[in-house]
Amino acid sequence: MTIENPPAKQAETKPAAELRPIKALPLDIKRFTPWRIKVQMFVGRTIMENWHRTFNHLQVEGRENIPAEGSLIIVGNHISNQDPPLLTVATHRHMIFMAKRELWFIRPLGMWIDFLGAIPINRDKPELSALKFMKEVLKTGWSLGMFIEGTRCKVPNSIGRPHLGAAYFAKITKSNILPVGIIGSNAKTGKAHIKLKIGKPIPYSDDLEKTTWETMDALAELTGFTILERKLAEKGSNALG
C-alpha cells in the first residue's frame, strides 16, 4: 500500500496594506497651523514655481479669477505626477490633498507628502473619518486640491471619466470650485512647456452631476483637451453615495 504525500500547504498571502503598513500622521486639526502654511507656500511658491519657470517654461494664466478669501475646492485635470504641487503653484493657496494610500508605502515619499498636507485615502472605499476630517480642515480656511478623474489620464490631450468627489465636497463645505487646466506637465523636464490656466469659480449646488459636468466642461475649455466619455466613474458615484 502506498501512502500519498499530503498536498503542500499554500503560503498565505496578505494584502499589500498589511505587508507595508501606512505611516501617516494622525488626523489632527492641530497639524494645520500657520507654520505649516509657511512651509507649504515656501515649497510651492519659492522652490517649485521657480524650478518650473527655469526648466519647464512655466506660464500661469487667470490668477485674477481666484477669490481673495474663503475656502475653495481647487480642481484640475491629471496628466502627471507633477500635478499636485502645480495646483499650489497656480493658485498660491494653502491646501490639503487627497492622495491614494499606496503612496505611503514608499516611506520617504509618504512622509514628505504627509508633511505637506496630503491625506491618505482608500480610493475604492474612502474612510468616513478622513472625509469628515477634510471637512473640518476646510472650515479653518484651507482649500482642498483634487483631480476630477481621480487618477492620471494616459490618453494624450484628453480628460478621463470624472468622479463626483469635487462636487460633493463643494456642496458639504459650501465652497466654490476653482477649475485649473494643466497642460504640458507630462513632458520631460527641460523639454516641457507647462501652462496652468485658471478658470472662473463654479458655484456649489445640490445637483452633484450638474456641478461635475460644469467643472469638466470648464477644464476642457481651459486645456483644449477632449472629454473621452460623458459618463461618471462608478467608484466616485458608489463611494460618495
Secondary structure as UniProt FT lines:
FT   HELIX           16..19
FT   HELIX           29..31
FT   HELIX           34..41
FT   HELIX           42..48
FT   HELIX           49..55
FT   STRAND          59..61
FT   HELIX           63..65
FT   STRAND          72..76
FT   TURN            81..82
FT   HELIX           83..91
FT   STRAND          95..100
FT   HELIX           101..105
FT   HELIX           107..115
FT   TURN            116..117
FT   STRAND          118..121
FT   HELIX           128..139
FT   TURN            140..141
FT   STRAND          143..147
FT   TURN            148..149
FT   TURN            156..157
FT   STRAND          158..159
FT   HELIX           165..173
FT   STRAND          176..183
FT   TURN            185..186
FT   TURN            189..191
FT   STRAND          195..198
FT   HELIX           208..223
FT   STRAND          226..227
FT   HELIX           234..240
//
